Amino acid sequence: MASRFGNTPFPDLDRLQSQLLNTGLQTKDNPLWQVISQLITFAKKLQEELDNRITTASGTVSNASFLTRNDETGSFPSSVQLLAGTNVTFDDSVPNQRTINVPGSALDHVVMSDGNTPTPSPMDDGAGNFIYITYTP
């Protein structure tokens, strides 16, 4: 059974090994036949290991959920592309790390309250959305 990694199918190594047996190479050039046979056997073990690593509780890696830099829904249907929102930038200058930058002014907001003391209540728009106001420390 040939598996897949993303959109790329694994080669059918059982078929390749069977074809090698039918070439007569084993009697013509046994050392070459042994090298090729061992390479196929090794590749089959790598295929099995990769298959085991990409299998998750939900099935295969293509069914798992990922946040991605680019739109990867072709290979990973459950993936979601992570995009920078308003006043947010991504810094990918350090390999394998993403820094999320938000300008200071975007951080200086607080939920508006009714001002009651000792326990003020947050104010919303009547639909459950809090009302934020700019706060200057």
C-alpha positions in Angstrom: 0.0 0.0 0.0 1.6 3.3 -1.1 0.9 6.2 1.3 1.0 9.9 0.7 2.8 12.8 2.2 0.8 15.9 1.3 0.0 15.7 -2.4 3.0 13.5 -3.2 2.4 9.7 -3.3 5.1 7.4 -2.0 6.6 5.1 -4.6 5.4 1.5 -4.5 8.6 0.0 -3.2 7.2 -3.6 -3.0 6.6 -3.5 -6.8 10.1 -2.1 -7.3 11.6 -4.9 -5.2 9.6 -7.5 -7.2 10.8 -6.0 -10.5 14.4 -6.2 -9.2 14.0 -9.9 -8.6 12.9 -10.4 -12.2 15.9 -8.7 -13.8 18.4 -11.5 -13.3 20.8 -9.0 -11.8 21.2 -11.2 -8.7 23.1 -13.8 -10.8 24.8 -11.3 -13.3 26.1 -8.8 -10.7 25.3 -9.9 -7.2 27.1 -7.1 -5.4 25.1 -4.5 -7.3 21.9 -6.4 -6.7 22.6 -6.5 -3.0 23.2 -2.7 -2.8 20.0 -2.0 -4.7 18.0 -4.5 -2.6 19.4 -3.0 0.6 18.5 0.6 -0.6 14.9 -0.5 -1.4 14.6 -2.2 2.1 16.0 0.9 3.8 13.6 3.2 1.8 10.7 1.0 2.8 11.6 1.4 6.5 11.9 5.2 6.1 8.4 5.2 4.4 7.0 3.2 7.4 8.6 5.6 9.9 7.3 8.7 8.1 3.9 7.1 7.8 3.9 6.5 11.6 5.1 10.0 12.4 2.4 11.7 10.3 -0.4 9.6 11.6 -2.3 11.4 14.4 -5.2 10.6 16.6 -7.5 12.3 14.1 -6.2 10.3 11.1 -3.4 11.7 9.0 -1.6 14.9 9.1 -3.7 16.2 6.3 -6.7 16.1 8.7 -4.9 17.9 11.5 -5.4 21.6 12.3 -2.6 24.0 11.6 -1.9 27.7 11.7 0.1 28.5 8.6 2.0 31.4 7.0 0.5 30.8 3.6 -2.8 29.3 2.4 -2.1 25.6 2.7 -5.7 24.4 2.4 -4.9 22.4 -0.7 -2.6 20.1 1.2 -4.1 20.6 4.7 -7.9 21.2 4.4 -8.2 22.0 8.1 -5.4 24.6 8.1 -6.0 28.3 8.8 -3.8 31.0 7.5 -2.6 33.4 10.2 -2.9 37.0 9.0 -1.8 40.2 10.7 -4.9 42.3 11.7 -5.2 46.1 11.8 -2.1 47.7 13.5 -0.4 44.3 13.8 2.8 43.3 12.0 4.7 40.0 11.9 8.5 39.9 12.1 9.9 36.7 10.6 13.6 37.9 10.6 14.7 35.2 13.1 14.5 31.7 11.5 11.7 29.5 12.8 10.3 32.3 15.0 7.5 34.8 14.4 7.3 38.0 16.5 3.9 39.7 16.6 4.3 43.5 16.9 1.6 45.8 18.0 2.3 49.6 18.2 2.0 51.0 21.7 -1.1 53.1 20.9 -3.0 49.9 20.0 -2.3 48.5 23.5 -3.6 51.6 25.3 -7.3 50.7 25.4 -9.4 49.7 28.4 -13.0 48.5 28.8 -15.3 51.4 29.6 -17.0 51.0 33.0 -20.0 52.5 34.7 -17.8 54.2 37.3 -19.7 52.7 40.3 -17.6 52.2 43.4 -16.3 50.0 44.9 -17.0 47.5 42.0 -17.4 49.1 38.6 -19.2 47.1 35.9 -17.9 46.9 32.3 -20.2 48.5 29.7 -21.3 46.8 26.5 -23.3 47.7 23.5 -26.3 45.6 24.5 -25.2 42.7 22.3 -22.4 41.6 24.6 -19.6 43.5 22.9 -17.5 45.5 25.4 -16.9 49.1 24.7 -13.2 50.1 24.7 -11.9 53.6 25.2 -8.4 54.9 24.7 -6.4 55.1 27.9 -3.4 57.4 28.4 -1.2 56.4 31.4 
